[in-house]
Amino acid sequence: MLDHPELIKSQDIINGVAVAYQHLDMTGDAPINPSELNTDNGLAGTLMEKLINQKCHERARDLDFHNNANSHANCAHQKMQDASRLMVGVFM
């Protein structure tokens, strides 16, 4: 259980973060505060807007797909019931 690939990936991420902080300590730099990042304007803002729009588009597409799939399944079920009723009349 402890050698599960997901656990190994998470340990690699934790080790990578620790190494990044060690490098910051060695160079004397401080980590960037997320509130100081400019995600409203410029290229970062455009990128964030595109990412958000893409995620919204994917959610809408997935929701529409599931709704259509349910609608098609209900229609197919109704056609099957209608066909079976017709077949009962033919064989009687």
C-alpha positions in Angstrom: 0.0 0.0 0.0 2.8 2.4 0.8 4.4 1.9 -2.6 1.2 3.0 -4.4 2.0 5.3 -7.4 -0.2 8.1 -6.1 1.7 8.1 -2.9 5.0 8.2 -4.7 3.8 11.2 -6.8 2.7 13.1 -3.8 6.0 12.4 -2.0 7.8 13.7 -5.1 5.8 16.9 -5.0 6.5 17.4 -1.3 10.2 16.8 -1.9 10.2 19.2 -4.8 8.6 21.9 -2.7 11.1 21.3 0.1 14.0 21.6 -2.4 12.6 24.8 -3.8 12.4 26.3 -0.3 16.0 25.2 0.3 17.1 27.0 -2.9 15.3 30.1 -1.7 17.1 29.9 1.6 20.5 29.5 0.0 20.0 32.4 -2.3 18.5 34.6 0.4 15.3 35.2 -1.6 11.8 35.1 -0.1 8.9 33.1 -1.6 6.4 35.1 -3.6 3.2 36.0 -1.8 0.3 34.8 -4.0 -1.6 38.1 -3.3 1.3 40.0 -5.0 0.9 38.2 -8.3 -0.7 40.3 -11.0 -3.5 38.0 -12.3 -5.8 40.8 -13.3 -4.0 42.5 -16.1 -1.5 41.7 -18.8 -0.6 38.3 -20.1 -1.3 36.6 -16.7 -4.8 38.1 -16.6 -5.5 37.0 -20.2 -4.2 33.5 -19.4 -6.3 33.2 -16.3 -9.4 34.4 -18.2 -8.8 31.8 -21.0 -8.3 29.0 -18.4 -11.5 30.0 -16.6 -13.5 30.2 -19.9 -12.1 26.9 -21.0 -13.2 25.2 -17.7 -16.6 26.7 -17.9 -17.0 25.6 -21.5 -15.9 22.0 -20.6 -18.4 21.9 -17.7 -21.2 23.1 -20.0 -20.3 20.6 -22.7 -20.1 17.7 -20.2 -23.5 18.7 -18.7 -25.1 19.0 -22.1 -23.6 15.6 -23.1 -25.0 13.9 -20.0 -28.4 15.5 -20.5 -28.5 14.5 -24.2 -27.4 10.9 -23.3 -30.2 10.6 -20.8 -32.7 12.0 -23.3 -31.5 9.6 -26.0 -31.7 6.7 -23.6 -35.3 7.6 -22.6 -36.2 7.9 -26.3 -34.7 4.6 -27.2 -36.5 3.0 -24.2 -39.8 4.4 -25.4 -39.2 3.2 -29.0 -38.4 -0.3 -27.6 -41.6 -0.4 -25.7 -43.6 0.8 -28.7 -41.9 -1.9 -30.9 -42.6 -4.6 -28.4 -46.3 -3.6 -28.3 -46.5 -3.8 -32.0 -44.8 -7.2 -32.1 -47.3 -8.6 -29.5 -50.1 -7.6 -31.9 -48.4 -9.3 -34.9 -47.9 -12.7 -33.1 -51.4 -12.9 -31.6 
